[in-house]
């Protein structure tokens, strides 16, 4: 019998919110039909016209929910079958300051998130001695806690060619951006943050930041940013920390983005580079160029860290003149500093087909593959650690398994039940979880729920 290990706090908060929203929704529905209407973008509809009235005045409000279940059907580090659930609530407001205060092309965003639950990857799929790289439930992570995720002011100049954003937000919101319809982390969101997560903090973590974007043409823009590199922002107790204490340096990304229409079908192509000004530790050698695990000396320090990324998304077919349906292809590549980073490169590619059937014109199907490659120096460090400790048996609890390459695949079908509710059952296959070839390949069943109240 599977052991469904759900977070008690998550379940209670979900039930309370769902109960409150349902009661409010039923009350609203008695007065206005749009509540629970499948054509409405929000479950609770237009609040009897109040929502539209507020939006026309510049005030928009949003409450989103993402829930993800993962169950290990076969393989993994621990074959004991179970299921885990993780979720996230996001409460936000967007203010059009041109409508509210008369400030031309100005806006403000405030978002608070709460994450709860557990992840099947942590102890069932990956060897807990070294952990893994991908996650079967992307919504889990960065501390299951409440955070200030967005608090920024954005201002545009020169007929909106120049766009400046300042406040608290994450790098992946603007740089190396990618959608998050898949449930496996290897196919969701900014991938740089997944492989250099010690310096690049994606949603839901925020930090003080500045982003400047300039449109060279309507289809081409360049942007640069400066982000506070402060590991203390990751701590569970610092979800609302605003001080700069603990800052070690800055992450400076630069990116060129091209958004063409090929045969009238949209595409997006990104190429970027990041530089971290904070000191970083070598993954293998000491100051004398010897394996630090064997010498017992401290790992040598580098003055910086850097990497590059490339991303492409392109719709290639449509159904007659309906461009909301059709086949899109995508690919992402990241490459990182071999001296200081555990992952030296990552490659991902996939396809999404929207509107596969006339009767289900808003459903979608997605399939993707990813390869995560471990830096050989990082692998050598694990081998040196085992030699230093005279441990050579994989089954020894003190053995540090060397990691090499992890492969991931996911197939999902998105059932568009309403404009405010999509459910995506999925199957994931992980070969060599955590890059450890001694761990059995894993088959995972998942369900991703995305809803907006």
Order of alpha helices (4+ residues) and beta strands (2+ residues): beta-alpha-alpha-beta-beta-alpha-beta-beta-beta-alpha-beta-beta-beta-beta-beta-beta-alpha-beta-beta-beta-beta-beta-alpha-beta-beta-beta
